[in-house]
Amino acid sequence: MTRRLLPLLCGVLLAATLVALPAQAAPGDQPHASYWHPDTILTWDPATDPDARFNRSRVPLRPRVSDPALKANANARAGEGRVAALAAFAPTSGNPSQGALDPDYYAFTYWQYIDTLVFWGGSAGEGLILAPNPTVIDAAHRNGVRVYGTVFFPPTAYGGQIQWVRDFVRKQGSAYPVADKLAQVARHYGFEGWFINQETAGGDAALAAEVRNVIAYLRGKGMQVMWYDAMTESGAISWQDALTSANDSFFQASDNMFIDFGWSGLTSSRDLARSLGRSEFDLYSGIDTEAGGYDTGVNWNAVFPQGQAHVTSLGIYRPEWTWKASTGPADFRTRDSRYWVGANADPSDTTTTSSWKGLANHVAEASPITAKPFVTGFNTGHGDFYNVGGTRVRTGGWNNLSLQDVPPTYRWIVTSPGTKLTPSIDYGDAYEGGSSLRLSGTLDAANTVRLFQTRLPVAADTKLSVVVKTPAAGATRLKAALSFTDAPTTFTTLDLGSTTGTGWERKVIDLPAHAGKTIAQLALRAEGTAGPYDVRVGQLALYDGAVDVPAAPSGVSVLGTTDVSATRKSLRLAWTGSGQPHHYDVYRRNPDGTRTYLGATPNDAYFVPQLDRAGGETTTTIDVEAVGAEYGRSAPATTTVSWGAGTESNLPLNRPATASGQCNANEGPAKAVNGSVSGGNSDKWCTLTGAKWLETDLGAVRSLTRFTVRHAQAGGESAAWNTRAFTIQTRSSTSEPWTTAVTVSANTAAVSEHPVAAAARYVRLNITTPAQNGDPAARIYEFEAWGG
């Protein structure tokens, strides 16, 4: 590694993101994480910043435990070196405050191996100061990980100006106004402190002294500060690659220091830290993985020597390589597992010929599960759909780390005298959110799957609840397994019994026999010789008494809207909260009485990126429900959104259409999108193929509000030939899977109407039962998709 790699990489980031500062957001526009220059932050006021309310985290920082007796890896050490990760989730000016309608996101899930998350960013063209967005703060805090924003003064070669540093340290009397604003931002948004990286040349000893004074001032305001090894006490930019007499006063002023990548002497750094009365673990020896990920060469023995005490803590620059370098979601998850857990996807077995054994080889897991209630649906904070209580309430991709559950502490540790089952996070089904836990493989002996390290006291009314799904009714062959602090590696099992069908079923077990004990681990055990085995776990919960139902929010209001099209809006909502629920769910009511999920937040304000008009409705009712820590749900509080007199059009009209086949030459797919039903029996699409489908390309992604299907009777034929059962599917590109928007199983009408709220370029009609009387021919006179 070269000692100046970090500033060079920062310059790459700068070059990639150099854009003009955006204008202040209009009330209905997407809110983003805040960013400033030192002079512009002085005018920031949460009372006048329209995004400030949307950038607040309401999730407190949880305490963590790390029991050395329960560490996964024999080589790992608890209570010594810590890990800080500097991760960029998006360009400085492009971090949505509350997630987005896109599953492709750095959904980090290995919080158990890090102690601090630095929300990395900053550039000369956008802003030098970047506050973390609330989704990252929420997820980090639920896992007991503190979060820092970034103050980045870039090298002059990449736009840095020494005047910005002087602006940063400017005093008014005894106060430092920029530092006051940094403290105000962190308190208002709910994060712990700042990572300060000063790499702009041109300073002197007096300026360096003032930078140290600002750091001390910030800490006096309750802020934590991590300093990056670049500026020295002389004011020059000179990376020491160690703690030395040239930078130790910055270390003394700060809570922590990030040592640059060259590592000229970590042992001497440890010794100097101790001589200053500081812990060596306040030093974070940096590694850069932006370009190479787990192929990066690291002198692990210098920082985490095998079989010996750690020398310092570890700072990781850009672990999101696992996401940036991936070819898709599955590849990202595979890379992330190898990066953190090792090549065997088992933190207890990090054996590999690679020098990169995974962080689990060095650092013992920490767990935030120290108080009840504890509930997880194994939701990772992104997915391709959203389920509530096992019911699909939204189709389409999304990301929102505010909704991420605490991930399993151990991914994955399975013990068995026979064939091991394969645990996985399954993105094909869920009870809550977009994913669930799946246990699959061949069951020929008992399998114990360790999941969570905990510190949960059991009371007389404590209950364990597990929601499971099996491919057929019958024995689950699954038991919940608990260990207690008096014997933390010995499990007590509780049988989950049988299922009555193939849907989600809840099994609740009372735990009075264990009252007074403290649970050290939560696990699952599959037993028997079932052969092929496939069970999903949609929720695992531990709570006291009955499930608490939170009070409903009040005063739901629309702060602003933006008309995206005649049939689509974005909107900003706010309400008065009800205590401290886990989060609030936001829905729209549909004309047919159903509801569509719009999103969620722990905050008391939420940005809805996409509200689609259904048919010709003049208003849409919005529901906001509080979801408690035990997942009890309140009654909804409501507001309405008004629509103008916007017009719809039949988007497939005369567009290219294809089909599975046609009955004869004059009954092709074009007849179903020609806008006519009056041309006689040949003015239709007809097919006798086995699979019957009709597809049309709208030319571009369009907002869809309803489908209309004109069946045989609409063209003058017998009602007995009206289509009985069909589905309508959508997708935005040919590389996407089809999403089912409409399912009909018992149609009898000549003309059927199907309100939707979707966006797509391609729409497909799949016919499963073509007639009422068993006739094998499908007859469709028009297939209409209305929208704007």
Stockholm file with secondary structure:
# STOCKHOLM 1.0

chainA/1-788         MTRRLLPLLCGVLLAATLVALPAQAAPGDQPHASYWHPDTILTWDPATDPDARFNRSRVPLRPRVSDPALKANANARAGEGRVAALAAFAPTSGNPSQGALDPDYYAFTYWQYIDTLVFWGGSAGEGLILAPNPTVIDAAHRNGVRVYGTVFFPPTAYGGQIQWVRDFVRKQGSAYPVADKLAQVARHYGFEGWFINQETAGGDAALAAEVRNVIAYLRGKGMQVMWYDAMTESGAISWQDALTSANDSFFQASDNMFIDFGWSGLTSSRDLARSLGRSEFDLYSGIDTEAGGYDTGVNWNAVFPQGQAHVTSLGIYRPEWTWKASTGPADFRTRDSRYWVGANADPSDTTTTSSWKGLANHVAEASPITAKPFVTGFNTGHGDFYNVGGTRVRTGGWNNLSLQDVPPTYRWIVTSPGTKLTPSIDYGDAYEGGSSLRLSGTLDAANTVRLFQTRLPVAADTKLSVVVKTPAAGATRLKAALSFTDAPTTFTTLDLGSTTGTGWERKVIDLPAHAGKTIAQLALRAEGTAGPYDVRVGQLALYDGAVDVPAAPSGVSVLGTTDVSATRKSLRLAWTGSGQPHHYDVYRRNPDGTRTYLGATPNDAYFVPQLDRAGGETTTTIDVEAVGAEYGRSAPATTTVSWGAGTESNLPLNRPATASGQCNANEGPAKAVNGSVSGGNSDKWCTLTGAKWLETDLGAVRSLTRFTVRHAQAGGESAAWNTRAFTIQTRSSTSEPWTTAVTVSANTAAVSEHPVAAAARYVRLNITTPAQNGDPAARIYEFEAWGG
#=GR chainA/1-788 SS CCTTHHHHHHHHHHHHHCCCCCCCCCTTSCCBCCEECTTTGGGCCTTTCTTGGGGCCCCCCCCCBCCGGGCSCTTCBSSSCCEEEEECSSCTTCCBTTCBSCSCSCCCCCGGGCSEEEECCCBTTTBSEECCCHHHHHHHHHTTCEEEEEEEECCGGGTCCHHHHHHHHCCBTTBCHHHHHHHHHHHHHTCCEEEEEECCSCCCHHHHHHHHHHHHHHHHTTCEEEEESCBCTTSCBCCCSSCCTTTHHHHHHSSEEEECTTCSCHHHHHHHHHHTTCCGGGEEEEEECTTTGGGSCCCHHHHSCTTSCCSSEEEEECTTHHHHTCSSHHHHHHHHHHHHTCTTSCTTCCCCSSSCCCGGGTBCCCBCCCSSCEEECCCCSEEEEEEETTEEEEEEEEECGGGCCCCCSSSSEEECSSCCCEEEEESSCCSSBSCEEEEEEEESSCEEEEEEEEEEECCTTEEEEEEEECSSSEECCEEEEEEETTEEEEEEEEECCEESSSSCEEEEEECGGGTTCEEEEEEEEECSCCEEEEEEEEEEEEEESSCCCCCCCEEEEEEEEEEEETTEEEEEEEEECCSSCSEEEEEEECTTSCEEEEEEESSSEEEEEEEECCTTCSEEEEEEEEECTTCCBCCCEEEEEECCSCCCEETTTTCCEEESCCSSTTSCGGGGGSSCSCSCTTSSEEECCSSEEEEEEEEEEEEEEEEEEECGGGGTSCGGGSCCEEEEEEESSTTSCCEEEEEESSCCCSEEEEEEEEEEEEEEEEEEECCSSCCCCEEESEEEEEEC
#=GC SS_cons         CCTTHHHHHHHHHHHHHCCCCCCCCCTTSCCBCCEECTTTGGGCCTTTCTTGGGGCCCCCCCCCBCCGGGCSCTTCBSSSCCEEEEECSSCTTCCBTTCBSCSCSCCCCCGGGCSEEEECCCBTTTBSEECCCHHHHHHHHHTTCEEEEEEEECCGGGTCCHHHHHHHHCCBTTBCHHHHHHHHHHHHHTCCEEEEEECCSCCCHHHHHHHHHHHHHHHHTTCEEEEESCBCTTSCBCCCSSCCTTTHHHHHHSSEEEECTTCSCHHHHHHHHHHTTCCGGGEEEEEECTTTGGGSCCCHHHHSCTTSCCSSEEEEECTTHHHHTCSSHHHHHHHHHHHHTCTTSCTTCCCCSSSCCCGGGTBCCCBCCCSSCEEECCCCSEEEEEEETTEEEEEEEEECGGGCCCCCSSSSEEECSSCCCEEEEESSCCSSBSCEEEEEEEESSCEEEEEEEEEEECCTTEEEEEEEECSSSEECCEEEEEEETTEEEEEEEEECCEESSSSCEEEEEECGGGTTCEEEEEEEEECSCCEEEEEEEEEEEEEESSCCCCCCCEEEEEEEEEEEETTEEEEEEEEECCSSCSEEEEEEECTTSCEEEEEEESSSEEEEEEEECCTTCSEEEEEEEEECTTCCBCCCEEEEEECCSCCCEETTTTCCEEESCCSSTTSCGGGGGSSCSCSCTTSSEEECCSSEEEEEEEEEEEEEEEEEEECGGGGTSCGGGSCCEEEEEEESSTTSCCEEEEEESSCCCSEEEEEEEEEEEEEEEEEEECCSSCCCCEEESEEEEEEC
//
